[in-house]
């Protein structure tokens, strides 16, 4: 893999920049900032597909994070920009999905963060798991076979 490629094919990429409020006593972005950037990137991805937050209310659906696995691989300092990639790497197309993230320093191939969030679709009005509808079924559709295979290969590689 060349240094300019992402972990998986076809990412959605959203740029963020660390601000003074993100920096902790150790002089780098606090781990909570990375999770906030992941959430911001997920919403940007959703909106880039033509969906709105109002669609969630209209469909009475949301995606709840059931589990997050995160690897902090480098530091980000005040003013530094990160390119935040996200993929819907796994999905059953009905109830469960996984978002995979990779953050790199802008203009570099240095990965500073990776994460996987395991999601379940739920009905906003009841808080109970519920089948994906409309925009959710489209956005969280099962990934193309090439992406699914690349995700499986990456998971095997990272577990070594």
C-alpha positions, -999 to 999 in steps of 0.1 A, spaced: 0 0 0 15 34 -9 16 61 17 -11 81 0 -38 54 1 -64 50 28 -69 18 48 -100 10 28 -113 20 -7 -137 48 -13 -136 69 19 -157 99 27 -131 124 40 -139 154 63 -113 178 74 -111 191 110 -86 213 128 -76 211 165 -84 242 184 -72 255 218 -104 239 234 -93 205 222 -59 206 238 -53 190 272 -26 197 298 -2 175 279 -2 198 249 -21 176 225 -57 169 215 -76 151 243 -89 117 234 -125 130 237 -118 154 208 -111 125 185 -145 109 194 -162 143 188 -145 146 154 -156 111 146 -192 121 153 -188 153 133 -174 132 104 -203 108 106 -228 136 103 -209 152 75 -210 118 57 -247 115 63 -254 150 50 -231 146 19 -255 118 8 -283 144 7 -298 134 40 -306 158 69 -309 156 106 -346 163 101 -348 130 81 -340 112 114 -369 129 131 -392 123 102 -383 86 100 -384 83 138 -350 66 136 -314 70 148 -282 50 150 -270 43 185 -234 34 192 -233 1 210 -195 -2 211 -165 19 201 -130 5 197 -104 32 192 -66 33 187 -48 65 193 -16 63 172 -2 98 173 -6 133 187 -25 162 172 -16 197 184 -33 231 184 -40 243 149 -31 210 132 -56 198 106 -67 161 102 -83 144 73 -110 122 89 -121 92 67 -152 72 74 -167 41 58 -198 20 64 -176 -11 63 -202 -36 75 -240 -37 76 -268 -62 76 -290 -36 59 -317 -40 85 -306 -33 121 -268 -33 126 -239 -15 109 -203 -6 116 -186 27 108 -148 26 104 -126 56 108 -90 66 100 -77 100 108 -45 113 91 -25 145 94 -36 167 65 -12 165 37 5 134 51 0 97 52 6 95 90 -24 78 106 -30 92 141 -63 75 149 -84 45 139 -118 35 153 -147 11 147 -182 19 160 -208 -8 161 -242 7 156 -278 -4 160 -308 14 144 -334 24 170 -368 41 170 -364 76 185 -399 76 201 -394 43 220 -356 40 223 -360 4 211 -341 -13 183 -360 -9 150 -356 -19 114 -338 7 92 -362 27 70 -359 51 41 -326 71 43 -312 47 69 -316 16 46 -299 36 18 -270 51 38 -263 20 58 -268 -5 30 -244 -35 30 -210 -24 16 -198 -34 -19 -180 -67 -18 -146 -51 -25 -150 -29 6 -162 -58 28 -132 -79 17 -108 -50 23 -123 -45 58 -119 -82 66 -83 -82 54 -75 -50 74 -91 -65 106 -69 -96 102 -38 -74 97 -45 -52 127 -51 -81 150 -15 -94 145 
